[in-house]
């Protein structure tokens, strides 16, 4: 619990700042908008958490979400469900491909997922003819990103379900135990008789599936498939996961604290947008990417120092 205190304190501090500085910070509109928009980032971060827990990395999630948004838009004339399923399946297919190449060809995950990221982005541009693809107005597909159910935003409900399933899977399932074991030592896991390759394929499939669902939400929210979206999303996800205490070396992680990491990063940008609205700053999308990158660098440096300190203590003992 101690190691989680800094991020929890930071969350509380940002909430207090928002409440005291901005009149409409806790308005229903801001809260639901925050939940609705950050649902996409939470989905890819949950998938990224499982990948990093195994000691891997998935640099393709942003491009996969963009591809899935285009596929969802193209399928939306056939109905809302068809749009969601098509986008989800596109993400799942790329995730399975990542897992199979990594496990069967023994290529480093960052190389494989970087390659599939380029491929997914190119395919998204090809399918969209280098432009956004409008969703069908004849179906209620837009409700998947813009609608509410029982007063709650549908993307938030989807995220909550994914978070609960992910939390249970990591804590209480054989799959979760195997993922943690592989992250601790892949070689030892193989010697113990664990089916490492199958688990890794499943992990990357989950990451791809969640990125696909995020892409479907993206298309539904913006009313069009966005082949040029998703740039830097992998940085956001990695930052959120590592902020939540998951080691980049694998073997340890938490879905609950990943959610806290997403909330923290989301709050930072939410507060910056409020400042932008007050006219104190002007924050472009490019600067948001710079901030994400700096956040990731800072977190990695801090984590490396903490892990290095622990190793030094062990050596001293």
URZIRA-V650739 format. One line per field, one symbol per residue. ss: DSSP state (2 for helix, 1 for strand, 0 for the rest). phi: phi as a letter, one per 30 degrees, with the letter a starting at -180 (. if undefined). burial: 1 if it has 24 or more other C-alpha atoms within 12 Angstrom, else 0. A space follows every 10 residues. Layout:
BEGIN
ss: ???
phi: ???
burial: ???
END
This chain:
BEGIN
ss: 0222222222 2222222222 2000000222 2222222222 2222222222 2220000000 2222222222 2222222202 2222222222 2222222222 2222200022 2222222222 2222222000 0011000000 0022220110 0112222222 2222222222 2202222222 2222022222 2000022222 2222222222 2222222222 2201100000 0022222222 2220000000 0000222222 2222222222 2222222200 0000222222 2222222222 2222222222 2222220
phi: .edddedddd dddddddddd ccdcdcdedd dddddddded dddddddded ddedjcabdc dddddddddd ddddddddkd dddddddddd ddddddeedd dddcchceed dddddddddd dddddddchi bdcdddddbc eeddccdbbh icdeeddedd dddddddddd dbcdeddddd ddddaddddd ddjddddddd dddddddddd dddddddedd dciadcdcdi didddddddd ddedjddddi ialbdedded dddddddedd ddddddddid bbcddddddd deddeddddd dddddddddd ddddddd
burial: 0000001100 1001100100 0000100000 1111111111 1111111111 1111111111 1111111111 1111111011 1111111111 1111111111 1110000011 0111111111 1011101100 0111110001 1111111000 0011111111 0110011011 0000111111 1111110010 0000011011 1111111111 1111111111 1111111111 1111111111 1111111111 1111111111 1111111111 1111000000 0000000100 1110110011 0010000000 0000000
END
